[in-house]
């Protein structure tokens, strides 16, 4: 990889991260989850990452990431619990992945825009 192949700005970093996450197979995450989130323009602008089969979205591209965007946690009995870690708020419980990411998109932090190339201190 040359320097010309590396992302050049925060939009490029986010786009590259989404490309990577969208390529994951079911051993990492149910592929419908990132595809559903990516379908929301407001969520597509955020930095995606996957841990333990869950998609997390951040308003910045560098660690430590933000924790003020909702996260959809699949439930063993079906459906999703949507929580915001920053204030430990239960945003809601829904039946489908589509409803979960609609709820997340509808409850973004005030002023939430494209992810910034930096840490939460840069917001």
Secondary structure, DSSP 8 states (H G I E B T S, - for coil): --GGGS--SHHHHHHHHHHHHHT--TTTS-HHHHHHHHTSHHHHTSEEEEETTEEEEESBSSSS----S-EEEE-TTSSEEEEEGGGTEEEEEESSHHHHHHHHHHT--TT--S-BSS-GGG-
